[in-house]
């Protein structure tokens, strides 16, 4: 049986879409724009780092990062992100969303700048410094996941909540796009100012000394959007759900939301006291009662995000390798160092523009009409189909006349990951858990995703190596074809685990979490895993 909901929470649930909703989307979304830029811009410059710091005199091919260094440079930020998601997710429930929100942003600003200032007398020193700051950059980025999702879900009305949370996440698409576009601008400018011959013409002259500035400028630019939104983050009031349901301060919650909603709200001290004394809702995280009510939901959100990110990050971080394998980016020795950055950035920008960005906004437009469950199921299904369609006739796609077809299919797998589980795995954990665990559970789900990303980033690098002719320093792998088959199987398991995730379309957060029920989820059976 439903309890009377607090007036302030009900006012938020039924509020019409107002200016403050869009303000919250931009403030939280700019954090995600920065997150995506910082995480993915490294893939634009790893080949340049190999040319600058690992060139060997007399080698017919340009220098490349050794396997262990490449894994570290690509994956260390993901390790930091995993740690940050767990730590700041927990801290967001202990200290409040707002207090922790500024910390994550400043950490991102400082570490973005510091990673571009990685100096040292020797190559090892530069790479070690870069990895150190990339880890702490990832730590800050990790905090943004649970906090942005939780803040947006707690500010939104129940009718358009899915679209608002998805819109915050969709800024990730613009971050990836901005990374590619900025790299094009920087590399084109340097290419015009400092022309250089191809590697096969002049191995030393193909990498001009000024190329060392290119990767530093690209990495440091990520600090700018984060810095611009810091002031506005600090001005946001704490969410009413945290203030009322966790901090038990109804007066403050009513005062904060009266300003935001521009309506007069009463402080409901008695109702909050009654909620505080309600024994049904004071169970702890990972208690028997928590597992009874939310255990399967947490298994569903963590597993789906884990499986998705193996496929998503292995594709995204190693686009350049896939493009090179099918011949869409010319052989490295036929280009200068800066020209190679330009070609990689152009290819990634095209994919982002044609598939990544549209996929996110299809989710924003349709998530509150189709529901989270349907979009996630459909996304995993089509990712599986397109991955197998790429993998099984792989030789066919490598032929020159079929390369455009390969790119179309590859783009469609990206489109359906973003108009699918990449967005919904972010939205759902912010809606289905109680307020006092919401940030923590979102952090746990996101950290499971990042552990999948680490598997994708480290594992795919080795797995995709040719059986007969692996890159220098790598052991023979299972080849690109078998790697893509493996990713298709992973997407198929995502379909199965989606059935553990409940549908939250059109319901209030308290209804989903059971905080609004006398008997809780366990007794009423109100939360269904799949829509009926």
PyMOL commands that set and color helices and strands:
alter all, ss='L'
color gray80, all
select helices_A, chain A and resi 7-14+19-40+42-53+67-95+97-116+123-155+161-193+211-220+222-235+240-246+250-261+269-277+279-281+288-317+319-325+332-334+337-370+372-391+394-398+400-418+421-428+435-463+479-500+509-513+520-524
alter helices_A, ss='H'
color red, helices_A
deselect
rebuild
show_as cartoon
